[in-house]
Amino acid sequence: MAFVRCLQLLGYCRVIKSELIQKIAAANPHLYHRDVERIVNVVFDEIVDALVRRDRVELRGFGAFTVKHRAARSGRNPRTGASVPVEEKFVPFFKTGKELRDKLNKD
């Protein structure tokens, strides 16, 4: 399932959260659908909470989520060409793991 999610992040396919829940539930018929949904939501919420705390989230073989700091800078308005201030911000960053890169680049 992690492979499917990474392909989604890379833009190769579209898997929305409800479809991911359905696939996990279908692969695990002994679990109730509501329990699978709760598990998926908890995992995503924990990843988000860790990133909000500026922690690194590493899923071995899959990749790592981190938060990168973008310093304040001067940008340009594309219409007028006028200089505009761009505030500092934090952005999520995902780096694929070696195992996943190897699977993606297998010939």
mmCIF file of the C-alpha atoms, coordinates in Angstrom:
data_MODEL
# 
_entry.id   MODEL 
# 
loop_
_atom_site.group_PDB 
_atom_site.id 
_atom_site.type_symbol 
_atom_site.label_atom_id 
_atom_site.label_alt_id 
_atom_site.label_comp_id 
_atom_site.label_asym_id 
_atom_site.label_entity_id 
_atom_site.label_seq_id 
_atom_site.pdbx_PDB_ins_code 
_atom_site.Cartn_x 
_atom_site.Cartn_y 
_atom_site.Cartn_z 
_atom_site.occupancy 
_atom_site.B_iso_or_equiv 
_atom_site.pdbx_formal_charge 
_atom_site.auth_seq_id 
_atom_site.auth_comp_id 
_atom_site.auth_asym_id 
_atom_site.auth_atom_id 
_atom_site.pdbx_PDB_model_num 
ATOM 1   C CA . MET A 1 1   ? 0.000   0.000  0.000   1.00 0.00 ? 1   MET A CA 1 
ATOM 2   C CA . ALA A 1 2   ? 2.878   2.386  0.684   1.00 0.00 ? 2   ALA A CA 1 
ATOM 3   C CA . PHE A 1 3   ? 4.000   1.921  -2.912  1.00 0.00 ? 3   PHE A CA 1 
ATOM 4   C CA . VAL A 1 4   ? 0.560   2.986  -4.179  1.00 0.00 ? 4   VAL A CA 1 
ATOM 5   C CA . ARG A 1 5   ? 0.655   6.108  -1.983  1.00 0.00 ? 5   ARG A CA 1 
ATOM 6   C CA . CYS A 1 6   ? 4.112   7.064  -3.223  1.00 0.00 ? 6   CYS A CA 1 
ATOM 7   C CA . LEU A 1 7   ? 3.048   6.709  -6.833  1.00 0.00 ? 7   LEU A CA 1 
ATOM 8   C CA . GLN A 1 8   ? 0.164   9.022  -5.999  1.00 0.00 ? 8   GLN A CA 1 
ATOM 9   C CA . LEU A 1 9   ? 2.566   11.550 -4.483  1.00 0.00 ? 9   LEU A CA 1 
ATOM 10  C CA . LEU A 1 10  ? 4.705   11.369 -7.607  1.00 0.00 ? 10  LEU A CA 1 
ATOM 11  C CA . GLY A 1 11  ? 1.650   11.946 -9.811  1.00 0.00 ? 11  GLY A CA 1 
ATOM 12  C CA . TYR A 1 12  ? 1.642   8.567  -11.581 1.00 0.00 ? 12  TYR A CA 1 
ATOM 13  C CA . CYS A 1 13  ? -1.825  7.552  -10.472 1.00 0.00 ? 13  CYS A CA 1 
ATOM 14  C CA . ARG A 1 14  ? -4.703  8.979  -8.566  1.00 0.00 ? 14  ARG A CA 1 
ATOM 15  C CA . VAL A 1 15  ? -5.617  7.191  -5.367  1.00 0.00 ? 15  VAL A CA 1 
ATOM 16  C CA . ILE A 1 16  ? -7.785  9.121  -2.985  1.00 0.00 ? 16  ILE A CA 1 
ATOM 17  C CA . LYS A 1 17  ? -7.935  8.310  0.697   1.00 0.00 ? 17  LYS A CA 1 
ATOM 18  C CA . SER A 1 18  ? -11.326 6.571  0.452   1.00 0.00 ? 18  SER A CA 1 
ATOM 19  C CA . GLU A 1 19  ? -9.981  4.273  -2.299  1.00 0.00 ? 19  GLU A CA 1 
ATOM 20  C CA . LEU A 1 20  ? -6.928  3.499  -0.194  1.00 0.00 ? 20  LEU A CA 1 
ATOM 21  C CA . ILE A 1 21  ? -9.207  2.585  2.714   1.00 0.00 ? 21  ILE A CA 1 
ATOM 22  C CA . GLN A 1 22  ? -11.280 0.341  0.438   1.00 0.00 ? 22  GLN A CA 1 
ATOM 23  C CA . LYS A 1 23  ? -8.161  -1.444 -0.861  1.00 0.00 ? 23  LYS A CA 1 
ATOM 24  C CA . ILE A 1 24  ? -6.829  -2.041 2.640   1.00 0.00 ? 24  ILE A CA 1 
ATOM 25  C CA . ALA A 1 25  ? -10.246 -3.241 3.831   1.00 0.00 ? 25  ALA A CA 1 
ATOM 26  C CA . ALA A 1 26  ? -10.537 -5.611 0.853   1.00 0.00 ? 26  ALA A CA 1 
ATOM 27  C CA . ALA A 1 27  ? -7.067  -7.031 1.563   1.00 0.00 ? 27  ALA A CA 1 
ATOM 28  C CA . ASN A 1 28  ? -7.977  -7.519 5.241   1.00 0.00 ? 28  ASN A CA 1 
ATOM 29  C CA . PRO A 1 29  ? -11.549 -8.898 5.355   1.00 0.00 ? 29  PRO A CA 1 
ATOM 30  C CA . HIS A 1 30  ? -11.190 -9.723 9.060   1.00 0.00 ? 30  HIS A CA 1 
ATOM 31  C CA . LEU A 1 31  ? -11.170 -5.972 9.830   1.00 0.00 ? 31  LEU A CA 1 
ATOM 32  C CA . TYR A 1 32  ? -14.256 -3.775 9.839   1.00 0.00 ? 32  TYR A CA 1 
ATOM 33  C CA . HIS A 1 33  ? -14.286 -0.986 7.275   1.00 0.00 ? 33  HIS A CA 1 
ATOM 34  C CA . ARG A 1 34  ? -14.736 1.619  10.030  1.00 0.00 ? 34  ARG A CA 1 
ATOM 35  C CA . ASP A 1 35  ? -11.651 0.276  11.817  1.00 0.00 ? 35  ASP A CA 1 
ATOM 36  C CA . VAL A 1 36  ? -9.545  0.466  8.651   1.00 0.00 ? 36  VAL A CA 1 
ATOM 37  C CA . GLU A 1 37  ? -10.753 4.029  8.121   1.00 0.00 ? 37  GLU A CA 1 
ATOM 38  C CA . ARG A 1 38  ? -9.828  4.919  11.700  1.00 0.00 ? 38  ARG A CA 1 
ATOM 39  C CA . ILE A 1 39  ? -6.360  3.364  11.289  1.00 0.00 ? 39  ILE A CA 1 
ATOM 40  C CA . VAL A 1 40  ? -5.645  5.252  8.066   1.00 0.00 ? 40  VAL A CA 1 
ATOM 41  C CA . ASN A 1 41  ? -6.826  8.519  9.609   1.00 0.00 ? 41  ASN A CA 1 
ATOM 42  C CA . VAL A 1 42  ? -4.681  7.994  12.709  1.00 0.00 ? 42  VAL A CA 1 
ATOM 43  C CA . VAL A 1 43  ? -1.576  7.266  10.609  1.00 0.00 ? 43  VAL A CA 1 
ATOM 44  C CA . PHE A 1 44  ? -2.081  10.370 8.468   1.00 0.00 ? 44  PHE A CA 1 
ATOM 45  C CA . ASP A 1 45  ? -2.884  12.512 11.506  1.00 0.00 ? 45  ASP A CA 1 
ATOM 46  C CA . GLU A 1 46  ? 0.285   11.328 13.274  1.00 0.00 ? 46  GLU A CA 1 
ATOM 47  C CA . ILE A 1 47  ? 2.392   12.190 10.219  1.00 0.00 ? 47  ILE A CA 1 
ATOM 48  C CA . VAL A 1 48  ? 0.810   15.655 10.043  1.00 0.00 ? 48  VAL A CA 1 
ATOM 49  C CA . ASP A 1 49  ? 1.225   16.218 13.794  1.00 0.00 ? 49  ASP A CA 1 
ATOM 50  C CA . ALA A 1 50  ? 4.895   15.231 13.616  1.00 0.00 ? 50  ALA A CA 1 
ATOM 51  C CA . LEU A 1 51  ? 5.485   17.623 10.728  1.00 0.00 ? 51  LEU A CA 1 
ATOM 52  C CA . VAL A 1 52  ? 3.745   20.433 12.612  1.00 0.00 ? 52  VAL A CA 1 
ATOM 53  C CA . ARG A 1 53  ? 6.240   19.785 15.448  1.00 0.00 ? 53  ARG A CA 1 
ATOM 54  C CA . ARG A 1 54  ? 9.004   19.986 12.775  1.00 0.00 ? 54  ARG A CA 1 
ATOM 55  C CA . ASP A 1 55  ? 9.874   16.316 13.385  1.00 0.00 ? 55  ASP A CA 1 
ATOM 56  C CA . ARG A 1 56  ? 11.107  13.973 10.680  1.00 0.00 ? 56  ARG A CA 1 
ATOM 57  C CA . VAL A 1 57  ? 8.873   11.012 9.782   1.00 0.00 ? 57  VAL A CA 1 
ATOM 58  C CA . GLU A 1 58  ? 10.748  8.081  8.280   1.00 0.00 ? 58  GLU A CA 1 
ATOM 59  C CA . LEU A 1 59  ? 9.072   5.014  6.824   1.00 0.00 ? 59  LEU A CA 1 
ATOM 60  C CA . ARG A 1 60  ? 11.863  2.544  6.088   1.00 0.00 ? 60  ARG A CA 1 
ATOM 61  C CA . GLY A 1 61  ? 12.001  1.497  2.458   1.00 0.00 ? 61  GLY A CA 1 
ATOM 62  C CA . PHE A 1 62  ? 9.376   4.077  1.537   1.00 0.00 ? 62  PHE A CA 1 
ATOM 63  C CA . GLY A 1 63  ? 10.797  7.494  2.325   1.00 0.00 ? 63  GLY A CA 1 
ATOM 64  C CA . ALA A 1 64  ? 10.979  10.353 4.766   1.00 0.00 ? 64  ALA A CA 1 
ATOM 65  C CA . PHE A 1 65  ? 8.783   13.376 5.335   1.00 0.00 ? 65  PHE A CA 1 
ATOM 66  C CA . THR A 1 66  ? 10.491  16.504 6.617   1.00 0.00 ? 66  THR A CA 1 
ATOM 67  C CA . VAL A 1 67  ? 9.726   20.194 6.888   1.00 0.00 ? 67  VAL A CA 1 
ATOM 68  C CA . LYS A 1 68  ? 11.917  22.688 5.052   1.00 0.00 ? 68  LYS A CA 1 
ATOM 69  C CA . HIS A 1 69  ? 12.198  26.339 5.938   1.00 0.00 ? 69  HIS A CA 1 
ATOM 70  C CA . ARG A 1 70  ? 11.910  28.901 3.173   1.00 0.00 ? 70  ARG A CA 1 
ATOM 71  C CA . ALA A 1 71  ? 13.373  32.236 4.203   1.00 0.00 ? 71  ALA A CA 1 
ATOM 72  C CA . ALA A 1 72  ? 11.624  35.506 3.481   1.00 0.00 ? 72  ALA A CA 1 
ATOM 73  C CA . ARG A 1 73  ? 12.579  36.901 0.110   1.00 0.00 ? 73  ARG A CA 1 
ATOM 74  C CA . SER A 1 74  ? 11.668  39.411 -2.507  1.00 0.00 ? 74  SER A CA 1 
ATOM 75  C CA . GLY A 1 75  ? 9.537   38.084 -5.363  1.00 0.00 ? 75  GLY A CA 1 
ATOM 76  C CA . ARG A 1 76  ? 8.038   39.531 -8.517  1.00 0.00 ? 76  ARG A CA 1 
ATOM 77  C CA . ASN A 1 77  ? 4.452   40.071 -9.526  1.00 0.00 ? 77  ASN A CA 1 
ATOM 78  C CA . PRO A 1 78  ? 4.279   38.318 -12.932 1.00 0.00 ? 78  PRO A CA 1 
ATOM 79  C CA . ARG A 1 79  ? 1.724   40.788 -14.318 1.00 0.00 ? 79  ARG A CA 1 
ATOM 80  C CA . THR A 1 80  ? 3.361   44.050 -13.358 1.00 0.00 ? 80  THR A CA 1 
ATOM 81  C CA . GLY A 1 81  ? 6.921   43.016 -12.671 1.00 0.00 ? 81  GLY A CA 1 
ATOM 82  C CA . ALA A 1 82  ? 6.753   44.884 -9.376  1.00 0.00 ? 82  ALA A CA 1 
ATOM 83  C CA . SER A 1 83  ? 8.781   43.583 -6.461  1.00 0.00 ? 83  SER A CA 1 
ATOM 84  C CA . VAL A 1 84  ? 6.671   42.005 -3.705  1.00 0.00 ? 84  VAL A CA 1 
ATOM 85  C CA . PRO A 1 85  ? 7.764   40.678 -0.324  1.00 0.00 ? 85  PRO A CA 1 
ATOM 86  C CA . VAL A 1 86  ? 7.308   36.937 0.197   1.00 0.00 ? 86  VAL A CA 1 
ATOM 87  C CA . GLU A 1 87  ? 7.055   35.929 3.844   1.00 0.00 ? 87  GLU A CA 1 
ATOM 88  C CA . GLU A 1 88  ? 9.054   33.083 5.327   1.00 0.00 ? 88  GLU A CA 1 
ATOM 89  C CA . LYS A 1 89  ? 7.253   29.750 5.385   1.00 0.00 ? 89  LYS A CA 1 
ATOM 90  C CA . PHE A 1 90  ? 7.635   26.084 6.156   1.00 0.00 ? 90  PHE A CA 1 
ATOM 91  C CA . VAL A 1 91  ? 6.870   23.544 3.444   1.00 0.00 ? 91  VAL A CA 1 
ATOM 92  C CA . PRO A 1 92  ? 6.535   19.742 3.606   1.00 0.00 ? 92  PRO A CA 1 
ATOM 93  C CA . PHE A 1 93  ? 9.199   17.765 1.768   1.00 0.00 ? 93  PHE A CA 1 
ATOM 94  C CA . PHE A 1 94  ? 9.247   14.068 0.846   1.00 0.00 ? 94  PHE A CA 1 
ATOM 95  C CA . LYS A 1 95  ? 12.373  12.142 -0.068  1.00 0.00 ? 95  LYS A CA 1 
ATOM 96  C CA . THR A 1 96  ? 11.920  8.633  -1.421  1.00 0.00 ? 96  THR A CA 1 
ATOM 97  C CA . GLY A 1 97  ? 13.762  5.761  0.202   1.00 0.00 ? 97  GLY A CA 1 
ATOM 98  C CA . LYS A 1 98  ? 16.310  3.672  -1.675  1.00 0.00 ? 98  LYS A CA 1 
ATOM 99  C CA . GLU A 1 99  ? 14.066  0.594  -1.828  1.00 0.00 ? 99  GLU A CA 1 
ATOM 100 C CA . LEU A 1 100 ? 11.222  2.579  -3.371  1.00 0.00 ? 100 LEU A CA 1 
ATOM 101 C CA . ARG A 1 101 ? 13.533  4.317  -5.875  1.00 0.00 ? 101 ARG A CA 1 
ATOM 102 C CA . ASP A 1 102 ? 14.875  0.912  -6.906  1.00 0.00 ? 102 ASP A CA 1 
ATOM 103 C CA . LYS A 1 103 ? 11.343  -0.408 -7.483  1.00 0.00 ? 103 LYS A CA 1 
ATOM 104 C CA . LEU A 1 104 ? 10.384  2.668  -9.490  1.00 0.00 ? 104 LEU A CA 1 
ATOM 105 C CA . ASN A 1 105 ? 13.475  2.445  -11.692 1.00 0.00 ? 105 ASN A CA 1 
ATOM 106 C CA . LYS A 1 106 ? 13.401  -1.322 -12.252 1.00 0.00 ? 106 LYS A CA 1 
ATOM 107 C CA . ASP A 1 107 ? 13.647  -2.215 -15.940 1.00 0.00 ? 107 ASP A CA 1 
# 
